[in-house]
Amino acid sequence: MVKRLHHIGVAVADFAGAVAFYRQLLGQEVIKEATLPQQGLRLAAIPCGPDGVWLEIVSPVSPDSALAGFLAKRGEGLHHIALEVDNIERVLPHYEAIGCEPLARGPEPGLGGLRTLFFHPRSTRRVLVELVDRVGL
């Protein structure tokens, strides 16, 4: 079902400062960067482990985005973990059967052309869990 840990998301207010810090901390360069206006996010991916695992720096570009609300309530820090699966639609019934509540009706576009789907933390032991797949890539 889960192929691997795909990335770990860290929410930050100061995007440029955080990217510079984590580049130095990990000794790596940014491999992907994007702004997702529909989600009100700016993202950067920095490699941090085997099998292509990355640290994803996420920062709001809109004051009314869900991430801006997250930062206002909780401050900077761990935001989510992402698990790679073969096909989100195929595995979704399993996750729903064990009580995971999707935050959207289906996959949405993510960084680097990935498709993503988040589950509400109240249904995943208070951890924001994201599924990612490469269907269509």
N, C-alpha and C positions, 0 to 999 in steps of 0.2 A: 504494500500500500504506500507507505512513505519511502521514497528513494533515498533521501538524505536531508540533513539540515541544510537549508539553502542560504539563509542569512539571519542576522540579528539586527533589529532596528533600534536605533537610539534617537530619541527626540531631543532637539536642541532649538534654542532661540536664536543663537548667533551662528548661522550656517557657515560662513567663511572661517570664523575662529575655530569652530568645532572640526571642520575638515582639516585645517592646518594642524590642529592638535593631534587628531587621530592618524593623520599621515605620519607625523613624527613618532607617535607611540608605536605604530605598527611597522614603521620603516617601509611603507608601500605608497604607491601613487594611486590616485583615483582612477578606476577603470571604466566607470560609467557615471554620467551625471545627467539629470533631466529635471524639468519642471512639469508637473501634472496639474494644469490649471483647473480641470474638472474636480480634482480632489483638494485643491488649494495647497499643494505640497511642492517642495523642492527636495531632490534626493541626490545623494552621492554614494557610490559603492566603492569600498576599499577592501582589497583582499585581506583575509585574516586567518585563513586556515586551509587544511587540505581539501581536496575535491572541489575547489572553487568557492568555498564558503566565504562570504563577505560580511563586513560591517556596513550597514546601510544607515547613513546619516539622514535624518528627515527633519525638515523645518517648514513651518507654515509660510505661505506667501499671501495668505488671506486671513484677516483677523476673525472671520466667522467660520473658519474651517474647523473640523473636528479636532485636528491636531493643535490648533491654537487653544481650544478649550481644554485639551489634555494638559498642555503646558501651564495654563493658568491655574489649573486645579492641582497638578502633581509636580510641576517643575521638570527640569531636564532629567533625562535618564533613560533606562531601558523602556522601550515602547512595545516591541513585539518580537516573536520568533516566527520564522517562516520555514515551512516544510515543503519540499518539492515532491509532487506526485505526478503520475503519468498523465492523468486527465481529471480535472476537477469535477466535471459533471458525473463521471463514472464513480468516483469515490464519495461524492457528497451524500448519497443515501446512507452510507455506513456512518458517517460523522453525525448526521441528523438522528440516526437510530440510537446513538449513544448520548444524545442530548445536546450536541453542539448547535448553536443558533447562528446561522449565517447573517451577516450584516447587510448583504445585498442579495438580490434574486439570482445572481449568477456571476461568473467571472468578470472582472473589470481589467482594463489595460494597466500594466505596471511598467516598471523600469526595464529598459532594454527589450521591450516587446513581450515580456512575460505576461501571463494572465494571472490574476490574483483574486482571492476571496478570503475575507476575514470572518472570524467567529467572535461573537460577543464574549467578553471576558467573564461575564457571570455564568456562562455555560462551559468555560474551560479552566476552572479553578483559579480565576482572577488573573489569567495571563491572556493577553491579546495574541491569538494564534492566526497566522496567515497560511493559506495554501497557495502554492505557485505551480504553474505548469508551463510547458513550452509548446502546447498544441498549436499547430499552424505555423510554427517557426521553421 
